């Protein structure tokens, strides 16, 4: 099909899906100040060195960038990338076949995208190899290969190593001085939104337990998912009158978007990761016999994703 676009396989992690939109970025890209002092570049270099390419591939350093889809590259917290170019004998389809049959140890083939125009052979084939990465610091490790025809007998091959590394929470991101919490679960949770609010007011021992679980979550990357499920909401009320809003999301992994809503002298906004689904489980258990089928379903989906990510 001329001008066709075929997609094979599927990305399993939300950051992989984001970065996959623009597989090929600058040679080194660090998108946050925290990443500059992090081991992301070293991790990306190690990953790049593990990439398997055909023995006939020749490392090259083209004077002008080829195979670059830089426009619209999303900002991802803690992202660093490194890449290499190769010239490989044969058509891009042959290179793709080799790569999908020679996976680096620990790597998982996460799908291919083929935009080749069959009428003239032009276009790009991209494949993604992902590695386990679920925090508390590393949230993405993947190799992104892209190939296109160079001459009638050779292809360009670009290999990108992409790593997302997130630091530990700062003291200001550990909550204290909490006097109460309002927790909202839902009877229905879907991609079009959540409805059927069921609200609980939490104090005393239950509040202490909830706060301890919240403060144990690691910092995570900000999500840019097109679709996300909102399993619950929490508002923590502080002694000084400020309120902190916590919005749960499920986008190939559970996360909590945290922001100040009122009375804060210094507004804050950050994301916590709940890849093990422990926090959403703790929140769901607060509702006991309450009818919050949507929230319980969000928990089940989180657990299903977590099991898939570990496999």
C-alpha positions in Angstrom: 0.0 0.0 0.0 1.7 3.2 -1.1 2.3 5.6 1.7 1.1 3.0 4.1 1.8 2.8 7.8 2.0 -0.5 9.6 2.3 -1.0 13.3 3.4 -4.3 14.8 3.5 -5.1 18.5 2.8 -2.5 21.2 4.6 -0.4 23.7 3.9 -1.5 27.3 5.2 1.5 29.2 3.8 5.1 29.2 7.2 6.8 28.8 8.1 4.4 26.0 4.9 5.5 24.2 5.8 9.2 24.7 9.4 8.9 23.6 8.4 6.6 20.7 6.5 9.6 19.2 9.9 11.1 18.5 12.3 8.3 18.6 15.2 10.3 17.3 16.3 13.3 19.2 19.5 15.2 19.7 22.7 13.2 20.3 22.5 14.0 24.0 19.4 15.4 25.6 18.9 16.0 29.3 15.5 17.6 29.9 15.7 18.5 33.6 18.3 20.0 35.9 18.1 17.0 38.2 19.0 14.7 35.3 22.2 16.8 34.7 23.6 15.5 38.0 22.2 12.0 37.6 23.7 8.9 36.1 21.4 9.0 33.0 24.2 9.6 30.5 26.2 6.8 31.9 23.2 4.5 31.9 22.3 5.5 28.3 25.9 4.9 27.2 25.9 1.4 28.7 22.6 0.6 27.0 23.9 1.9 23.7 27.0 -0.3 24.0 24.7 -3.4 24.5 22.8 -2.8 21.3 23.2 -5.6 18.8 23.7 -4.6 15.1 24.5 -6.7 12.1 28.2 -7.7 11.9 28.3 -6.0 8.4 27.2 -2.7 9.9 29.7 0.1 9.6 29.8 2.9 12.2 29.7 6.3 10.5 29.5 9.9 11.6 27.4 11.8 8.9 28.1 15.5 8.7 24.3 16.1 8.5 21.7 14.4 10.6 19.8 11.6 8.9 16.8 9.8 10.2 15.7 12.6 12.5 12.1 13.1 13.6 12.9 15.9 16.0 9.8 18.1 15.6 7.4 17.9 18.4 9.7 16.1 20.8 7.9 16.0 24.1 9.6 17.1 27.3 10.0 14.1 29.6 11.4 14.6 33.1 14.9 13.1 33.5 15.2 11.9 29.9 18.6 11.5 28.3 19.4 10.0 24.9 22.5 9.0 23.0 22.7 7.7 19.4 24.9 6.2 16.8 24.6 5.9 13.0 25.5 2.9 10.8 25.5 2.0 7.2 24.3 -1.6 6.7 24.2 -3.6 3.4 20.8 -4.7 2.3 17.3 -3.2 2.5 15.7 -1.8 5.7 13.4 -4.8 5.9 16.4 -7.1 6.1 17.9 -5.0 8.9 14.5 -5.1 10.7 14.4 -8.9 10.5 17.9 -9.2 11.9 17.2 -6.9 14.8 13.9 -8.6 15.8 15.7 -11.9 15.9 18.8 -10.8 17.8 17.5 -9.1 20.9 20.0 -7.8 23.5 19.9 -9.8 26.8 17.1 -8.5 29.0 15.4 -6.7 26.1 11.8 -7.1 25.0 10.7 -6.4 21.5 8.0 -3.8 21.8 6.8 -3.4 18.3 7.6 -1.9 14.9 6.3 1.0 12.8 6.7 0.8 9.1 6.0 3.9 6.9 7.7 2.5 3.8 6.1 3.6 0.5 6.0 0.5 -1.6 6.0 2.4 -4.8 9.5 3.8 -4.4 10.8 2.1 -1.3 11.3 5.3 0.7 10.2 5.6 4.3 11.3 4.6 7.8 11.0 1.4 9.8 11.3 1.9 13.5 11.5 -0.8 16.2 11.7 -0.5 20.0 13.4 -2.7 22.5 12.5 -2.1 26.1 14.1 -3.2 29.4 12.5 -3.6 32.8 12.3 -0.1 34.5 9.8 0.6 37.2 11.6 3.0 39.6 12.3 4.1 42.1 14.8 6.0 39.9 14.9 4.4 36.5 11.5 4.6 34.7 12.6 4.0 31.1 15.4 2.0 29.5 14.9 1.4 25.8 16.7 1.1 22.5 15.0 2.7 19.5 16.2 1.5 16.1 15.3 3.3 12.9 16.3 2.4 9.4 15.7 3.7 5.9 17.0 3.1 2.4 20.4 4.8 1.7 21.2 3.4 -1.7 19.8 0.6 -3.8 22.1 -1.8 -1.9 22.5 -0.2 1.6 20.5 1.2 4.5 20.9 3.8 7.1 20.5 2.5 10.7 20.2 4.7 13.7 20.3 3.4 17.2 19.1 5.5 20.1 19.5 4.6 23.8 16.9 6.4 25.9 16.9 6.5 29.7 14.6 8.3 32.2 16.2 8.7 35.7 14.3 10.5 38.5 15.9 11.6 41.8 14.6 10.9 45.3 11.9 13.2 46.8 13.1 16.4 48.3 12.2 17.2 52.0 9.6 19.7 50.7 7.9 16.9 48.9 7.4 14.8 52.1 4.1 15.9 53.6 3.8 16.9 57.3 1.4 18.9 59.4 -1.7 17.1 58.0 -4.8 17.4 60.1 -7.4 15.7 57.8 -8.0 14.2 54.4 -10.9 13.9 52.0 -10.8 10.9 49.8 -13.0 10.5 46.8 -13.6 7.2 45.0 -15.8 6.6 42.0 -18.6 4.2 41.0 -17.5 4.6 37.3 -14.0 5.2 36.0 -13.4 5.5 32.2 -11.4 7.3 29.6 -14.1 9.8 29.3 -13.9 10.7 33.0 -14.9 9.4 36.4 -18.4 9.7 38.0 -20.5 8.6 40.9 -18.4 10.3 43.6 -18.2 8.6 47.0 -16.4 10.8 49.6 -14.8 9.8 52.9 -13.3 12.1 55.6 -10.2 10.5 57.1 -8.7 11.4 60.4 -6.8 9.8 63.3 -5.1 6.5 62.9 -6.4 5.9 59.3 -5.0 9.3 58.3 -1.6 8.5 59.8 -1.5 5.2 57.9 -2.6 6.9 54.6 -0.1 9.7 55.1 2.7 7.1 55.7 1.8 5.3 52.5 1.7 8.5 50.6 5.1 9.7 51.9 6.7 6.3 51.0 5.9 6.7 47.2 8.9 7.5 45.1 9.1 10.5 42.8 8.1 9.7 39.2 8.2 11.2 35.8 5.4 13.5 34.5 3.0 11.6 32.2 1.9 12.9 28.8 -0.5 10.1 28.0 -3.4 10.8 25.7 -5.6 8.5 27.7 -5.6 8.0 31.5 -7.9 6.6 34.1 -8.5 8.6 37.3 -9.1 6.1 40.1 -9.5 8.5 43.0 -8.7 11.9 44.4 -7.4 13.0 47.8 -7.2 16.4 49.4 -4.9 16.7 52.4 -5.7 19.7 54.7 -2.7 21.1 56.5 -2.4 22.9 59.9 -1.5 26.2 58.2 -4.7 26.2 56.1 -3.1 25.0 52.9 -4.5 22.1 50.9 -2.7 19.6 48.8 -4.6 17.8 46.0 -3.6 14.3 44.9 -5.1 13.0 41.6 -4.6 9.4 40.8 -4.0 8.3 37.2 -3.4 5.1 35.4 -1.5 5.3 32.2 0.4 2.0 31.8 1.2 2.2 35.5 -0.4 4.0 38.5 0.8 7.5 39.4 -0.3 10.4 41.6 -0.2 14.0 40.4 0.3 16.3 43.4 -0.4 20.0 43.5 -1.3 22.8 46.0 -4.9 24.0 45.6 -5.3 26.7 48.2 -3.5 28.6 51.0 0.0 27.6 50.0 2.8 30.2 50.4 4.9 28.3 47.8 2.9 26.4 45.2 4.2 23.0 44.3 3.5 20.4 41.6 5.1 17.0 41.2 4.3 13.4 40.3 4.7 10.2 42.5 4.9 6.7 41.0 2.9 3.8 42.3 4.1 1.1 39.9 3.6 -1.6 42.6 -0.1 -0.5 43.1 0.3 -0.4 46.8 -1.0 3.1 47.3 -4.1 2.7 45.2 -4.7 -0.6 47.1 -4.4 1.3 50.4 -6.9 4.0 49.2 -9.4 1.4 47.8 -9.4 -0.4 51.1 -10.6 2.7 52.9 -14.0 2.3 51.2 -14.6 -1.1 52.6 -18.2 -2.0 51.6 -18.8 1.3 49.8 -19.9 1.0 46.1 -16.8 2.3 44.3 -16.7 -0.2 41.5 -14.8 2.2 39.2 -12.0 2.7 41.8 -11.7 -1.1 42.4 -11.5 -1.6 38.7 -8.7 0.9 38.4 -6.9 -1.1 41.1 -7.4 -4.3 39.1 -6.1 -2.7 35.9 -3.0 -1.4 37.8 -2.3 -4.9 39.1 -2.7 -6.4 35.7 -0.3 -3.8 34.2 2.2 -4.5 37.1 2.1 -8.2 36.4 2.6 -7.7 32.7 5.5 -5.3 33.3 7.3 -7.9 35.5 6.9 -10.7 32.9 
